[in-house]
Structure formats: C-alpha cells, structure tokens
Amino acid sequence: SISAEPSISAEPSISAEPSISAEPSTSVEPTMSAEPSMSAQPSISAVPTISAEPSVSNEPTSSSPPSMTPSVAPSVLAECGADSLDTAGAIVIATVTSAEDLADPTSAQSLAAAFLQADTSDLSSPETTTTELFLERYAAASFLISAGLTDNAQAGVDTCSWTGITCDTSDRVTAIVIDSFTGGSTLPSELGSMEGLTQLFATNGNFVGSVPDTLFTDTMTVIDLSNNALNGSLPENVCNATGLVDLIVTGNDLTGNIAENFFCLTTLEFLDLSSNSMSGEIPTQLGLLSNLLILDLFDNFFSGQIPTEIVNPGMLYLDISFQFDLFGAIPTEIGSAASLTLLSLSQNFLDSALPTEFFNLGALTYLDLFDNALSGTLPTQVGTLGSMQSLFLSFNSFEGTLPTELGNLINIATFTAHGNLFNGSITDGVHPFCDLSFVEFTLNCLLVSPNCATQCFVTDV
C-alpha cells in the first residue's frame, strides 16, 4: 500500500468524512464527481429518514431571561446542598444531580437551580406544577446553559416554548435540537431524567467529557452528537436504548473499542462512529444488526480483518476506509448486500483479488478501493455494475489489461486506475461514456467528449 499519491487535484483525501445528512429522504445517492482527494470522503446527499428532525432554531425569544451568573447561586446552594434539603425544588433536584455539581457555583446544574429560584412563575416550582414538568425544566435549563445558550431559557415562559425544545401535547419534552453552539461544558446527565425525550441533536459545538450513560434510555430513538469534543469510550449500557434508531457521534475524540454488546441494538439503522480515535477489531456482532442501513467507521484506528458478517442484505452504505491497520481479504459476503450503493475500503492493507461476488452489487454507485495492496486482474464482470458513477482503483497491484466491458458503465463520472500494473493499450471508441485516447498508458486520458468522465487516470504520470 502507498500512503500518499502524486499531486493530482482530485485524489482521495485522508482527513474529512463524507457529508451525511440526517434529513428525510428515500434514497442514498452519492454526489461525487471526482475522486476523493486526500482530504475528503464521498459526499452523500441524503440518507433514509428514520424520524423527522424537529424544525427549530437556536435564536432566543424576545423576552429577557433572569441572570444566570454564578452570583445567584449561593442562596440556591443553601437549599440544594446535601445538608439542607428544605424545599420541594431542592429535594427534586437532588434526586438527579450530585451534591458535588450543586456545590460548584459555576456548574450548569447550580446555575440552572439558580435560574429556577429566580423565576417566580408557577412554572419553576414543583409545588405549582408537576414534579415531572419541573424536573424537565431543570434538565433543559442545565443543558442549554452547558451549551452556552443561556438566552434560550426564558423565565415565565413555558419550557416547551424555549428555542431548541419540542414537546408533545402533554407538554412533555420529546426532542432537543441545537446546532453550532459555543459552550464548552460537559453534557449534563440530567437529560436522562426526561422520561419522554426521544431525540437529541447537539451538533457542531464544543461539548467535552464523556457521553453520559443516562442518555441511553428506552424512549430514545435518535442521538446525534456530531462534531463536538467528546472523549472517552461509549457507555457500556447502550442496551438500555431498546428503541434507538440513529447513533451519530462523528467528529469527536472518542476512544476505546466498539462494545460487543452493540448487537442488542436491534432497531439501529444508522451507526456513524467516523472521525474519532476508536481502535480494536471490528466486532462480528455488528452483523446481528439486521436493520442497519448505514455503517460509517471512516478515520479511526480499527485493526485486524474485516469480519465476514459486516453487512446485511438491506445495507445501503458501508465505509471502513482510512484505518491503515485493516488487512487480509475483502469478504466475499459483501456481495450479498444487493442494495448497497456506497462501498469505501480505501487506505487499508487489503491484499486479495476482487471477489467475484462484488459484481452482484448492481445498485452500487460509488466504489473506492484506493491505496491498498489488491491484486489480480480487473474481471470482465465489472461491466455489470451499470449504476456505477465513481470507481477508484488507483495505487494497488492490479495487472493485465482493462476490460472493454468498462464501456458498459454508461453512468460513470469518475474513474481512476493509475498506480497499478495495468498494461497494453485501448483504442478510441471502446468506452461509449468517454472518447479516450491511450498511448501505452503513458498519458492521462484525453477528455474530448461532453459525456466523458470528469476524472480518468490510468497511468503513473
């Protein structure tokens, strides 16, 4: 395997992940028109909808919140401290928050308690509302303060009207959605006390620390913590989330292994662990997730061989590229995923020939095998992949001539095969999708047809 390519403007990248949207869609169509450079993964324009993300913004409402500065906290700490639980609110808060957090006047929890103390409306006391609604208000305030969105929590305003909060008809919080926030605190474990919370989207922010195990409740269906600064391992109690459909933690600093008990998440459809620092072998138990549609492990440190159980027949998207420590053969079982549209195995140490089962993947539009040690010839069956739009074979040890059946790939937009041992020549007109001229593979193809591939490298130039 070769770890770096010559300076070619559209070569595969090694530092960014595919753009995957969690918005509703009915298909997964790659939108790549050029080979991923050393800084970008394939772009996916849409993924299957699991549950619609609530439409909310992070802009505060017009009313002004009470002060949430630490100066308010001491009077509350006297009530909420472990030694003095003398009010109904303090007692309720103490059931979900440690005395240590409440004793810290700068913590989100003590500031949230201070906010409730300063709010004289009936909404902020368990004696004038239900205990459950009071607790949800406290948890929501703790979360928004942690995210640096203090203006989102408004005194005298129902919790369900706070920006970023969505409720059901019973005024129970069902979803929290924030994006692009500046707070750099930890995710408050108090979120787990929201018994009706089903969706949490906290993306493109600065949350630090570990992922709280309290998030994995039996009501949660979506957890999206993309692009924060979370670290540590994923919790071991993921099995508590018996209805979880989406788990997206891309772009953090998570470490450790994929827990073998992930197999219990039988409802999981979207698992994105990409762009972290996770390691160890990929567990075979992932193959037990029969509903899994999207598995993205790009840019980690996984090692060993790709398990034969890695796919299921309905899988749409599989990316385990840029690990560098994966070796051995490409599992023939991948050919059983007849619905697969994207397969990326680039920048590993895979060293087998292409399994013939690959050519059962009639729905495949994007195949990236760049920078491995794959060998053998390119089978004529490659012409059966009629949906193919982007095909990257460069920097392997393929040999022989390129089959004329490549001409059957009428939808191809990008094709690279340089950095191999291909030989021979191809005459003009062999490929109906691109009028190519080759001179013993010493020149890049000439792009002379309006329908020609946007990138077409077949040489070492």
N, C-alpha and C positions, 0 to 999 in steps of 0.2 A: 504494500500500500504506500502511496505517495502522499505526504501530508500537506503539500502545497502545490498549486498549479502555476503554470506560466501566467504572465499578466494578460489575461483575457477578460474583457469587460463584463462578461455575463457568466462567469464561472461560479460554482457553488460556494456558498458562504458558510461560515462556521460560528457566527455569533448571535444570530437572531432567529426567533422561531417563526413558524408560519402564522400568518394573521388568521385567527379562527374567531368567527363571530358567533355569539350565542343567541343571535336573533332568530325568530321563526323562519323556517324555510322548508322546502320539500326535497331539496337535492343538495348534493355536495359537489360543486363544480370547481376544480382548480382554475385559477385565472392566470397562471404563469404563461408568459410569452417568451421568456428567456431562461436559460439555465441558472439555478440559484447561484449567486456569487458567493464568495467566502463570507458573506455577512447576512444572508437572508435565506429563510426557509420558504417552501412553497406557500403561496397565498391562497387561502381558502375563503371564498366569498360568502359562504353560508354553510350552516350545519343544521341537522334536523332539529326542529323545535321540540323541546321537552316540556317546558312550561313557559308561558309568556312572561317576559320581564316587565314589572310594573313601569309605567311611564311616569317618571318623577324627575325632578331636577334638584340640584343642591342649592338653589338660591333661597335665601331666607325670606320669610314672610315679612310684611311691613311692620308688624308690631315689634316692640323692643323687649328683649329678654332681661331678666334681672341679672345683676352682676354675678359672674361665676368665678370671680377671683378668689385665691386662697384666703383672703382676709375674711370671707364669710364663714369659712369652715369651722373655726374653733367652737362656736356655740352649738353647732350640729354635732361635733365630735363628742361633746359632753353628753349628748343624748344617745349617740350611736356607738360609743365606745363599749368595750366588753364589760366594763364595770358599772355601767349606768344605762341599762335598757329601760328607760322610764317613759317612753312614749310609744304609741302604737306604730308610728312610722319607723322609729329606730328599731323596734322589735322585728318588723317585717324585713327591713334592710339587712339586719344582722343574720337573717336566715340564708342569705345568698352571698354575702360579702364578708371577707375575713376582717378581724379586728385590726390586722396589720395594714390593710389597704385603707381602712377608715381612719387610722391614726396618722396617715400620711396626708398632710393638708394640700399637697399638690397632686394627689392621685385623682383620676377621673371619678372614682367612686365617692370620695369625700366631697368633691366639687358638685357632683350630681345630688348628693344629700343636701348640700348647702342650697342648691338651686330649689329643691323641693321645699326646704324650710322657708326660703324667702318668698316662695309663691303662695300667696294667701288664698288662692282659689280652692274650691272644693275638689278640684282635680288632683291635688297634690297631698291628700291625706287619706289613709286607709279608713278613717272614721267617717268620711263623707263620700267615699267611692268604694268600690270593692277592693279587697286585698289584691286580687289578680291584676286589676287595672292599675293600681298604684305601683305594684311591682314592675309591670311592663313600662310604666312611665319612668321609673327609676333606671331600669336597664337601658331603655332607649336614650335617656339623658347621659348615662355613663358612656354609651357607645359613641354618641355624637361628640361629646367632649374629648374622648380619646382620639377621634379623627380630626380634631381641631375645628369642628363645625358647631361651635357653641351657639351661633346665631340661629341655627336650625331649631333649637329647643326654645319654645316661647311660653312664658308664664301666662296663665289664664287661658291658654289655647289648648284644645283637646289634643292629646298625643297623636291621634290619627290625622291631624291637620299639619303636623310638623313635616317640613320638607325632608324627603327621603324615607318617610314612614307610610306604609299602606296597611289598611285594616279591613276586616270583614264587616258584615252588617251588625255584628255584635260588639263592635269596637275593640276586637282583639287584634293585636299586631300580627300580620301574616307575612309581610315582606319588608326588608330594609334594603334600600338601593342608594349607594353613594359612589361617586367616581371622581378621580382627580382631586384628592384632598391632601392637606399638608401636615396633618397631625402625625406625630412620631411616637405615639404611645403604644401600649400593648392592647390586643383585642380583649375586652372585658369578658370574663367568664360568665358574667350575669346574663348574657344573651341566652344562655341555656334555660333561664327561668321563664322565658316567653313560651308558654305552652302551645301557642298557635302559630309560632314562627315556622314558615315553610321555605322561604327563600332569603338568602343573604348574598348580596352583591356588594363587595367593598373592594373596588378595583383602582389601580393606578394611584396608590397612596404611599404612606410611609409607616404602616403598622410594623412593629418589631416584636420580637419574642416568639414564643411557640404558638401553634394553633391550639386553642382551648379544646379540651376533650368534651366540654359541655355543649359544643356546637352539634355534636353527633347525636341528635335526638330522633325519636321515632316519627316526628312530624316533618323533619327537614327533607326537602326534595332537591334543593339547589344550594351549593356552597361555592361561591366564586370569589376567591381572594387573589386574583391575578395581580402581578406586578406591584408587590409590596416588598418588605424587607424581613419577612418572617423567617425564622430559623428553627433548628432542632428537627426532630423526627415528627412524622404524622402520628396522631394519637393511636393507641392500641385498641381503643374501644369503638372503632368505626362500625362494628357490627350493630351498635345501638341504633344506627341510622337505617332502619329497615326499609325505608321508602326512598332512599337517596337515588337520584337520577343523574345529576351533574356534580362532579367534584373537579374543580378547576383551580389549581394553585400554581400555574405557570409564572415564571419570572420572580422567584423568591430565592432564599438561600437555604432551602430545606436540605437536610442530610439524612443519613440512615438508609435502611432498606425499605422496599415495598413489603409491608406486613403480609405474611402468608394468609392472615385471616380476611384479606380483601375479598376472598371468594364468597363471603357471606353477603356481599352487597349485590344480591341477585337482580335488583332493579336498575343497577347502574348502566347508563347508556353513554356517558361522556366522561372519560377519565383523562385529564390533562395534568401531567407532572413535569412538563418540559421546562427547560432552562432553570434547573436547580442544581444541587450537588449531591444527588442521591446516588447510591452505589449498591454493590452486591449483585447477585444474579437476579434475573427477571423470573419471578416465581411461576411455576407451571399452573398454579391455582387461578391465574388470570383467565385461563381457558375455560373456567367454570362460569364465567360471567356471560351467560348466553345471550343477554340483551345488549351487550356492549357494542356500540356502533363506532365510536371514535376512541382510539388509544394513542396518546401522544406522549412519548418519553424522550423526545429530542433534547440533546445537550445536557446529558448527565454523565455519570461515571459507571454505568452498569457494565458488568463483565460476564464472562462465560459464553455459553452458546445460546442462540435464540431458541426458546422452548418450542417444541412441535405443536403445543397446544395454544400458541399465541393468538390464533384467530378463531372466530366462529363464522358460520355460513352467512350471517347477515351483516358482518362488519363492513364499514364504508371507508375508514381512514385508519392507516397504521403508519406511524413514524417512530422509528427507533434509531434514527441517524445520529451521527456525531457523538458516539460513545468512545470510540477508539480501542476499547477493550473487549468488544464482542468479536468472536472468531468462529471458525467452522463453517458448516454448510448452511445454505438457505433452506429452511424446512420445506419439504415438498407440500406439506399440509396447507401452506399459504394459498395454494391453488384451489382450495375448497371454498375460499371466500369469494363467491361468484359476484357479489355486489360491490366488491372493493373498487373504489375509484382512485385512491391515492395510496401509494406504497413507497416509502422512503427508507432505504437501508444504507445510505451513503456514509462515508468516513468511518468505517469499521475495518476489521481484518477478515472479512468473509472470503473464503478461498475455494469455493466449489464452482462447478459449472452451473449454468442456469437450469433449474429443474424444468422438465417438460410441462409439469403441472402449471407453471406460470401462465401458459398460453390458454388456460381455461378462464382467465380473468378478462372476459370480454367487455366489462364495464370500466376497465382501468383507463384513466385519462392521464395519469402522472406516475412515472416510474423513475426513481432516482437511485442508481447503483454506483454513483461516482466514488472514486477513491477507495477501492477495496483491493482484493487480490483474486478476483474472479477470473476464471479461465475457460478454455474451450472455445468453440465457435458460436456464432450467433445463429440459432436454429432458424430454419425457414418458416417455422410456425409463428415467428414474430409478426408475420403479415396478418395473422388472425386477430390481432389486437386493434380492431378497427376504430375504437373510441379514443385511441392514444393521441394526446396533444403534446406532451412533453416527455422525451426519452433521453436519459443521461447515462451513458455507458463509459465515459472517459476515465482514464487512469485506473485501468485494470490490466489483465493479461489476456484479454480476448485475442483470438488469432483467426486466420483464414480470411475469406472474402466476405464482404457484406452481402447478404442475400438480396436478390432482386425483389423478393416479396415485401421488402420495406416499402415498395411502391404502393402497396395496398393501404398504407396508413394515410388515408386521404385527409384526416383531420390534424395531422402533425403540424405543430407550430415551432417546436424546438427539438433539435436532435444533436447530441454531441457524442463522439466516439474516439476522440484523439487520446493519445497516451496509452495506446494498446499495441498489438502486434498484427493488426489487420494488414493485408497485402492485396496485390492485384490492382485492377482498375475497373471503373464503371463508366460506361458510355452515356452520352447525353440521352435524355428521354426515358431512362429506366424508371425514374420516380415521377409519376404524374403530379405529385404535390409540389415538385420543385425541379426546375430545369437546371440540373447540376452539371458541372464540368470538373472532372478529376484528372490530374496528371500524376499517376502513380502515388497518389496520396501525399504529394509534396506541397500542395496548395490547399488552402481552405476553399470550400465550395463557393462558386460564384452565384450571387443572388440576382438572377436576371428575370425571374417571373414574379408577377404581382402576388401569386399564391405561394411563393416559396417560403421555406422555413425561415423564421426570423434569426435563428442561430443554427449553424450547421458546421461543426468542426469534426473532421475525421483524420486529422494529421497531428504530428508532433511539432508543427511550426509554431 
